[in-house]
Each structure stands twice: as C-alpha cells, then as structure tokens.
Amino acid sequence: MTEAMRRTSTVSNWAALVASKFSLAAMPLEANLLVVLAAVALPWSTSAVAILFGFWLLSLVPLLPTFDHRAFLRLLANPICLWPLALVALALVGMLWADVPWQERLQGISPVAKLLALPLLLYHFARWRRSAWVFVGFLVSCAILMGLSWIVWFAPELALAPGKSPGVPVKNYIDQSQEFALCMVALMPFIFTFYKQGRYAAALTCAALVLGFFANMAFVVSARAALIYVPALLVVLAFVHLDRRATALLFAGLVVLAATVWFTSPYLQGRIAAFALEYRDYQQNIAASTGRRLEYWQKSLGFFADAPLIGHGTGSIRHLFEQAAVGQSGLAAEITRNPHNQTLYVAVQWGIVGIAALYAMWVAHLLLFRGQGPANWIGLLVVVQNLVSSLFNAHLFDFVEGWMYVLGVGIAGGMTLRAQRCSGESQGLPAENARTVCADASGHSRL
C-alpha cells in the first residue's frame, strides 16, 4: 500500500509539473521569450523572424481570458497606436482606387502590415518586468555579427554566403550599418553610467563594443546613409545626456576622430568619392546608386503631383514606373517598387493623406519617448534613426529596418507605459491595475 501511494504521489507531482508548464501563468514568459529570440534572429534571418513572430501571435491565444478589453481599446485610441493603424487602414482602402492587378495591390499591403504588431507589443510588454531582455538579445546578436564581420573581412573565404560584400557575413551592408549604428550610439550613455556606479568591467565592455562597431563602420563596410543618421543620433545623445561643456568636448573629439579616420580609411574615402562619380554617371544616363535615387525621386514627385490628395492607390508604384519607362533607355528605363524615400513611397500611393498619417505617427512616437530612462533613450534613438534614414530609403517598410522600428517602439514604448503607470500617469492604460503590474515580481505578463 505504501509503494502504491508513493507511485501515485510521483505521478501526481509529474502531472503538476507538466500542467504548470502549460498554465496561463507560465505562458506569458514563453511568449515573451519568442520575441527575445526574434530580436536575436533579426540581424541574421528574415525567415526566422517571421516564424518566431507567428509563433508569438499563436502563443497569445491562451492568454485571451486575461485580456483587458477596456485597457486595450484605450491604447488603440492613443496616437501611438492610432496613427500606425491609420496607415494600415489607408493601405487597405487604397486598394480600391489602384489601377493595377489585385496581386500588385495585395503585395503593397505586405510592407505596411508589420505595423499591426505595434499595439500588441505595446500592451503586452507594458506588463512584463524583463522587457529589456529583448534589447540585450539584439545587442548580443549584433556584437556576434560584428565579430564575424571582422573575421570575414580578414578571411573572405569564411563568409557564410558567397557573393557578399567584404565584411558582410549575412544580408547586406545597409541592414548591417543600421544595426551597428543603433547599438553603438545606444551604448554610449551606459559607459558613463556604469563607470559612475563603479561597475568598471561593464563600462569597459560597453566601450569596447562601441569602438568595435565604430571601427567596423569606418574601416570595413557601411552604408553612406550612415554619414547622415549617425551624426543625427549623436546630436540626440548630446541633447539628452550632455551639458554644454560635455557637448563641446564630444563634437571637438568627433571632429578629430573623423579627420583621423578620413586619412586612415581608404574604404571611407572611396565611398565618399563615389558620390561625385555616380552623379556624373547620372548626368550621362548611366545607372548607379546615387543616380537611381535621383531618378526615382524625380519621377515619384511627378507621380505625386498627378494625384496629390489620395495618391494612385496601394501597390501602384511599379506600374507607374513601367509606364514612365516606355520608350526610354539607360537610367530612365529603370523600374522599381521602391523609390528609396519613405515620404515618396507613401505620397505616390496615398497622397497628402498618407503623408499626414506617416508624420503624425513619427511625431506621436517621438513624444512618447520624451522622458528619462533607458527605455525612453532607446525608443527615441529608434524613431530618430528610422526618420532620418528614411530620407534615402523606405526603411519603415523594409523588412529589417521596419522590424527594428516595430520592435524598438513596441518594447521601449511598453516599458515607458509601464513606468508611467507606476508613477501614476496614464497613456491609454488604466491606472487601477497599476499596483498589480508594478508589484508583479514574477516577471510574468498578462495579455
């Protein structure tokens, strides 16, 4: 009898353990870890990110019984969610007046659809105390990629995929520069913070990573757009974290550093000198990177002028370029789906209405991160980098840069909303549950 009771107790213990793994209390942590893994995968694989986010959405289904509908509706009415959803709605409605096949219209929805994840991320991560894991995972992943970039620069035969640019192990140098620049500037304030706290090993690690990211972009490979958005991020750094004296010292040091890099980096010299050569090719109707952008922008402005209010409809860009290329040759015959400018991308398809929604979203997200703290700092950098880099690319709708924006704003925004609730402020989330959320020591989230 005693043996039978012992066996029954053992089975009950195992059953309780298995049940706990699949309980509503354990599911939020597992769901959140999927987002962490997606952030880790972002610098490496688009397919992995898509799969992990799909699993994340499925993992939220068991949490629906804990869903606070009123809180979520308040959040949707907040401009930080309202304007991204307005862009998605405009893309859906814009299919009605697009004069292109339905396949093209549906393809035009795909780049915008990722914005639907923003409200879910904001709501979900406003209730998880360890949201910073996502950023740490992304940083570690980028640091590993940076190390591999140095390796394949010295030994190109070790590249993971053939045909890549020197120093680019995976994907392309534009995505890599966007990731490295964000990590580099985001880490800078932590160097001083850790140093003041006496955490010298952490400060030294951050400083080494900053130096590694900078040297990689200066001597190995970088996007030329980084010459614009990196200074913009440094201006944000000075504005948020430095006083006038420190700002003057920073920019004086940067001038000296830039001059040193210029005279010691043949790669950077070649990248900048290519502007003049490519502009000369543009004048001769020869296709090159700079010339393509100028041609795309010029034609896109004409398309926008033809339908300034609501644009030509979702998915219409390629069709418009095909029509403009008839009877042309060389650069003038180039056809694209992407005019390499976020504003023009929106303007051609949805006109002034789309432009208003786009900039209203950016402004709403900038205002969300106007406070202090690591979450506001990271969120602000993400928005500024996306806004500035979108002068030369449609980075909100590109896969890697777009998901960097959605993840960055969604996670940092959730952390900011949580901090505001803990301090008694409300941004679309009810204050009555603030005590429960702020005191949740389990680290679990409730959807």
matplotlib code that plots the C-alpha trace (Angstrom):
import matplotlib.pyplot as plt

x = [0.0, 2.8, 4.5, 1.3, 0.8, 4.4, 3.9, 0.6, 2.4, 5.2, 2.7, 0.8, 4.0, 4.9, 1.4, 1.5, 4.9, 3.7, 0.5, 2.5, 4.5, 1.3, -0.6, -1.7, 0.9, 3.8, 2.6, 3.5, 7.2, 7.3, 5.6, 8.0, 11.0, 9.8, 10.0, 13.5, 14.5, 13.0, 15.2, 18.2, 17.4, 16.7, 20.3, 20.6, 17.5, 14.2, 12.5, 13.3, 11.9, 8.7, 8.3, 9.0, 6.5, 4.0, 4.5, 4.4, 0.9, -0.3, 1.1, -1.1, -4.3, -4.3, -3.9, -7.2, -9.1, -6.9, -7.3, -8.3, -10.5, -11.1, -7.4, -6.6, -9.3, -7.9, -4.5, -5.8, -7.3, -3.9, -2.0, 1.0, -1.3, -3.9, -1.6, 0.2, -3.3, -4.4, -1.5, -2.6, -6.2, -5.2, -3.2, -6.3, -8.7, -6.1, -6.5, -9.9, -8.6, -5.4, -5.3, -3.2, -3.9, -5.1, -1.9, 0.0, -2.4, -2.0, 1.8, 1.5, -0.1, 2.7, 5.3, 2.7, 1.2, 4.0, 2.6, -0.3, 2.1, 2.7, -0.4, 0.1, 3.7, 3.0, 0.2, 2.0, 5.4, 3.8, 3.1, 6.4, 9.2, 12.0, 11.3, 15.0, 15.9, 14.7, 17.3, 20.0, 19.4, 19.5, 22.8, 24.5, 23.4, 24.8, 28.0, 28.4, 27.7, 30.2, 32.9, 32.0, 32.2, 35.8, 36.6, 35.2, 36.9, 40.3, 39.3, 36.6, 36.6, 34.9, 31.8, 28.5, 27.1, 29.1, 28.9, 28.6, 30.4, 33.7, 32.9, 29.2, 28.6, 24.8, 22.2, 23.6, 25.7, 22.7, 20.9, 24.2, 25.1, 21.6, 22.0, 25.6, 24.9, 22.0, 23.9, 26.9, 25.1, 22.7, 25.6, 27.4, 25.5, 25.8, 29.6, 29.4, 26.6, 28.5, 31.7, 30.0, 28.5, 31.9, 31.0, 34.2, 34.0, 30.6, 31.8, 34.8, 32.7, 30.4, 33.3, 34.9, 31.6, 31.2, 34.8, 34.2, 31.0, 32.6, 35.8, 33.8, 31.7, 34.7, 37.2, 35.2, 31.8, 29.0, 26.0, 26.6, 23.3, 25.1, 27.1, 23.7, 21.9, 24.9, 25.5, 21.8, 21.9, 24.9, 23.0, 20.2, 22.9, 24.2, 20.7, 19.5, 22.6, 25.2, 25.6, 27.1, 30.7, 30.4, 28.7, 31.5, 34.1, 32.2, 31.9, 35.5, 36.6, 34.4, 36.0, 39.5, 38.3, 36.6, 39.8, 41.8, 39.5, 39.4, 43.2, 43.5, 40.5, 40.8, 37.4, 35.6, 37.5, 36.3, 32.7, 32.5, 34.4, 31.8, 29.2, 30.8, 31.4, 27.9, 26.4, 28.4, 27.0, 23.5, 24.1, 25.1, 22.0, 24.1, 22.6, 24.4, 23.2, 23.1, 21.7, 19.0, 17.8, 17.7, 15.8, 13.4, 12.8, 12.2, 9.7, 8.0, 7.5, 5.8, 3.5, 2.6, 1.8, -0.6, -2.7, -1.7, -4.7, -5.1, -2.4, -2.6, -3.5, -1.9, 0.7, 0.7, 4.4, 5.8, 3.1, 3.7, 7.5, 6.7, 4.6, 7.3, 9.9, 8.2, 10.4, 13.3, 16.8, 19.5, 18.8, 15.4, 14.2, 14.8, 11.7, 11.2, 8.7, 10.6, 11.5, 14.1, 12.4, 9.8, 7.8, 7.6, 6.8, 3.7, 2.9, 2.8, 0.3, -1.8, -1.0, -1.2, -3.5, -0.8, 2.0, 0.0, -0.6, 3.1, 4.5, 1.8, 2.9, 6.6, 5.7, 3.5, 6.3, 8.9, 6.6, 6.2, 9.9, 10.4, 11.1, 14.2, 15.5, 16.9, 13.6, 13.0, 16.6, 16.4, 13.0, 14.0, 17.0, 15.0, 12.5, 15.1, 17.2, 14.2, 13.1, 16.5, 17.5, 14.1, 15.3, 17.3, 15.4, 11.8, 13.1, 9.7, 8.5, 11.8, 11.9, 14.9, 14.7, 10.9, 11.0, 13.7, 11.3, 8.3, 10.3, 12.1, 9.0, 6.8, 9.2, 10.6, 7.1, 5.7, 8.4, 7.6, 3.9, 4.6, 6.8, 4.1, 1.5, 3.8, 4.3, 0.5, 0.4, -1.9, -1.3, -4.2, -3.8, -6.0, -4.4, -6.5, -4.3, -1.0, -0.3, -0.7, 1.5, 4.3, 4.4, 4.5, 7.7, 7.1, 8.2, 5.1, 2.8, -0.9, -2.4]
y = [0.0, 2.4, 1.6, 2.3, 5.6, 6.6, 5.8, 7.8, 10.7, 10.6, 10.6, 13.5, 15.5, 14.9, 15.8, 19.0, 19.9, 19.3, 21.3, 24.2, 24.4, 24.9, 27.0, 30.6, 31.7, 30.2, 31.0, 34.8, 34.1, 31.6, 34.1, 36.9, 34.6, 34.2, 38.0, 37.9, 35.2, 37.2, 40.1, 37.8, 36.5, 39.9, 40.6, 37.1, 35.8, 37.2, 33.8, 33.1, 36.4, 35.8, 32.3, 33.4, 36.2, 33.8, 31.5, 34.6, 35.5, 31.9, 31.9, 34.9, 32.9, 31.1, 34.4, 35.8, 35.1, 37.6, 40.2, 43.6, 44.8, 48.3, 48.9, 47.7, 49.9, 52.9, 52.0, 51.8, 55.3, 56.6, 58.3, 56.0, 53.2, 55.2, 56.5, 53.2, 51.6, 54.6, 53.8, 50.2, 51.2, 53.6, 50.9, 48.6, 51.2, 52.4, 49.1, 50.3, 53.0, 51.4, 50.8, 47.6, 43.9, 42.6, 40.7, 44.0, 45.6, 42.7, 42.9, 46.6, 45.7, 43.4, 46.1, 48.0, 45.0, 44.8, 48.0, 45.9, 44.3, 47.6, 47.8, 44.1, 44.7, 48.0, 46.4, 43.1, 44.5, 47.2, 44.2, 42.4, 43.5, 42.0, 43.7, 44.8, 41.1, 41.9, 44.7, 42.7, 39.8, 42.2, 43.8, 40.4, 39.2, 42.3, 42.0, 38.5, 39.7, 42.4, 39.9, 37.7, 40.8, 41.4, 37.7, 37.5, 40.8, 39.3, 35.9, 36.3, 32.5, 32.1, 34.0, 32.2, 33.1, 33.6, 36.8, 39.1, 42.4, 42.1, 42.3, 41.4, 37.8, 37.9, 40.1, 43.4, 46.3, 48.7, 46.5, 45.8, 49.5, 50.3, 47.7, 48.6, 52.4, 51.9, 49.7, 52.0, 55.2, 53.4, 52.0, 55.4, 56.7, 53.3, 53.7, 56.7, 55.2, 52.0, 53.9, 56.2, 53.1, 51.5, 48.7, 49.1, 45.7, 46.6, 50.1, 48.6, 46.1, 48.8, 51.0, 48.0, 47.3, 51.0, 51.1, 47.8, 49.0, 52.3, 50.8, 48.3, 51.0, 53.2, 50.6, 47.6, 48.4, 50.9, 52.5, 56.0, 57.0, 56.3, 59.5, 61.3, 59.4, 58.7, 62.5, 62.9, 60.2, 61.9, 65.2, 63.4, 61.9, 65.4, 66.9, 64.2, 63.3, 66.0, 69.6, 72.3, 71.7, 68.0, 68.6, 70.8, 68.3, 65.5, 67.2, 68.5, 64.9, 63.7, 66.3, 65.0, 61.4, 62.0, 63.6, 60.7, 58.1, 60.1, 59.9, 56.3, 54.7, 54.2, 52.5, 55.5, 57.8, 55.6, 55.6, 59.4, 59.9, 57.7, 60.3, 62.6, 59.7, 58.4, 61.9, 62.2, 58.8, 60.1, 63.1, 60.7, 58.4, 55.6, 53.6, 53.8, 54.1, 57.9, 58.3, 55.7, 57.6, 60.9, 59.4, 57.6, 60.8, 63.0, 60.6, 60.0, 63.7, 63.7, 60.8, 62.6, 65.8, 63.8, 62.6, 64.7, 64.1, 60.3, 59.1, 56.3, 53.5, 50.6, 48.7, 51.2, 52.2, 49.6, 50.1, 53.9, 53.3, 50.8, 53.4, 56.1, 53.7, 53.2, 54.4, 55.2, 53.8, 53.6, 55.0, 56.5, 53.0, 51.7, 50.1, 49.8, 49.1, 51.3, 54.9, 54.8, 57.5, 56.8, 60.0, 59.5, 55.8, 56.9, 60.0, 58.2, 55.6, 57.6, 61.2, 64.0, 61.9, 59.2, 61.7, 63.3, 59.8, 58.9, 62.1, 62.1, 58.6, 59.6, 62.7, 60.6, 58.2, 60.9, 62.5, 59.1, 58.9, 62.5, 61.3, 60.0, 56.4, 53.7, 52.8, 56.4, 56.7, 53.5, 54.3, 57.8, 56.6, 54.0, 56.7, 59.3, 56.8, 55.5, 59.0, 60.2, 57.1, 57.1, 60.2, 57.8, 54.5, 53.4, 52.0, 51.9, 49.4, 47.5, 44.2, 44.6, 48.3, 48.1, 45.4, 47.3, 50.1, 48.0, 46.0, 49.1, 51.3, 48.4, 47.2, 50.5, 52.0, 49.2, 49.8, 53.6, 53.0, 50.7, 53.3, 55.9, 53.7, 53.1, 56.8, 57.4, 58.6, 57.0, 56.8, 54.7, 52.2, 52.2, 53.3, 51.0, 48.0, 49.8, 48.4, 44.8, 45.4, 47.3, 44.9, 41.8, 40.2, 37.1, 38.8, 37.4, 39.3, 39.1, 39.9]
z = [0.0, 0.8, -2.5, -4.4, -2.6, -3.4, -7.1, -7.1, -5.5, -8.0, -10.9, -9.4, -9.0, -12.6, -13.8, -11.7, -13.2, -16.8, -16.1, -14.7, -17.9, -19.9, -17.5, -18.1, -15.5, -17.4, -21.0, -20.8, -20.2, -23.0, -25.3, -24.3, -25.0, -28.5, -29.0, -27.5, -30.0, -32.8, -31.8, -31.7, -35.1, -36.8, -37.8, -39.3, -40.9, -42.1, -42.3, -38.6, -37.5, -39.4, -38.0, -34.4, -34.6, -36.0, -33.0, -30.7, -32.0, -31.5, -28.0, -27.1, -27.8, -24.5, -22.7, -24.1, -20.9, -19.1, -21.8, -20.5, -23.4, -22.0, -21.5, -25.0, -26.6, -24.7, -26.0, -29.6, -29.3, -28.2, -31.1, -30.6, -31.9, -33.8, -36.5, -37.3, -37.6, -39.8, -42.2, -42.4, -42.9, -45.6, -47.4, -47.2, -48.5, -51.1, -52.9, -54.1, -56.4, -57.5, -61.3, -61.0, -60.8, -57.4, -56.9, -57.0, -54.6, -52.1, -52.4, -51.5, -48.2, -47.0, -46.1, -44.1, -42.2, -39.7, -38.0, -36.8, -34.3, -32.5, -30.3, -29.2, -28.4, -26.5, -24.5, -23.8, -22.8, -20.6, -18.3, -18.4, -16.0, -18.0, -21.4, -21.5, -22.4, -25.9, -26.3, -24.6, -27.0, -30.0, -28.8, -28.2, -31.6, -33.3, -31.3, -32.6, -36.1, -35.7, -34.7, -37.6, -39.9, -38.9, -39.4, -43.0, -43.8, -43.0, -44.3, -47.0, -47.7, -44.3, -45.4, -44.7, -48.1, -51.3, -53.3, -50.2, -49.9, -47.9, -44.2, -44.7, -43.4, -44.0, -45.6, -46.8, -45.7, -45.4, -42.8, -41.0, -40.7, -39.4, -36.7, -35.7, -35.6, -33.3, -30.9, -31.0, -30.0, -27.6, -25.6, -25.1, -22.1, -20.4, -20.4, -18.1, -16.0, -15.3, -14.6, -12.0, -10.4, -10.1, -12.5, -14.4, -16.2, -17.6, -18.6, -20.3, -22.2, -23.5, -24.5, -26.4, -28.2, -29.2, -30.5, -32.4, -34.0, -35.0, -36.4, -38.4, -40.0, -40.6, -42.0, -43.1, -44.5, -44.0, -45.8, -47.0, -45.3, -42.0, -42.7, -42.1, -39.5, -37.2, -36.7, -36.1, -33.4, -31.8, -31.7, -29.8, -27.5, -26.7, -26.3, -23.9, -21.9, -22.1, -20.8, -23.0, -21.9, -22.5, -25.8, -27.0, -25.9, -27.7, -31.0, -30.8, -30.3, -33.1, -35.5, -34.6, -34.9, -38.2, -39.6, -38.3, -39.9, -43.2, -43.6, -42.4, -44.1, -47.9, -47.8, -46.4, -48.8, -51.7, -50.5, -50.3, -53.6, -55.3, -54.9, -57.5, -59.9, -59.6, -60.1, -63.3, -64.4, -63.6, -65.9, -68.7, -68.1, -66.6, -63.8, -60.4, -56.8, -56.5, -60.0, -59.4, -56.3, -58.1, -61.0, -58.7, -56.6, -59.7, -61.2, -57.9, -57.4, -60.8, -59.8, -56.6, -58.5, -60.7, -57.7, -54.7, -52.4, -52.1, -54.4, -57.0, -54.6, -52.9, -55.0, -57.8, -57.7, -60.1, -62.6, -62.7, -63.2, -66.0, -67.8, -67.4, -68.8, -72.1, -74.9, -72.5, -72.2, -69.7, -66.2, -67.4, -68.2, -64.6, -63.0, -59.2, -56.5, -54.1, -54.7, -51.8, -49.8, -47.2, -47.8, -51.5, -51.1, -49.1, -51.2, -54.5, -53.2, -50.7, -51.3, -48.7, -46.5, -46.3, -45.6, -42.8, -41.2, -41.6, -39.9, -37.3, -36.3, -36.1, -34.0, -31.7, -31.1, -30.6, -27.9, -26.3, -25.6, -24.3, -20.7, -19.0, -18.5, -20.7, -22.4, -23.5, -24.7, -26.8, -28.2, -29.1, -31.0, -32.9, -34.0, -35.0, -36.9, -38.8, -39.6, -40.8, -42.7, -44.4, -46.4, -48.5, -48.1, -47.4, -44.1, -42.3, -44.9, -45.5, -43.5, -41.2, -40.6, -40.3, -37.7, -35.8, -35.6, -34.6, -32.0, -30.7, -30.4, -29.2, -26.5, -25.3, -25.6, -23.4, -20.8, -20.9, -20.5, -17.6, -15.9, -16.4, -14.8, -11.9, -11.4, -11.6, -15.2, -17.8, -21.5, -22.7, -19.9, -16.8, -13.5, -11.3, -12.2, -11.8, -8.4, -9.7, -12.7, -10.9, -8.0, -10.2, -9.0, -11.0, -14.3, -16.0, -18.2, -18.7, -22.1]

ax = plt.figure().add_subplot(projection="3d")
ax.plot(x, y, z, "-o")
ax.set_aspect("equal")
plt.show()
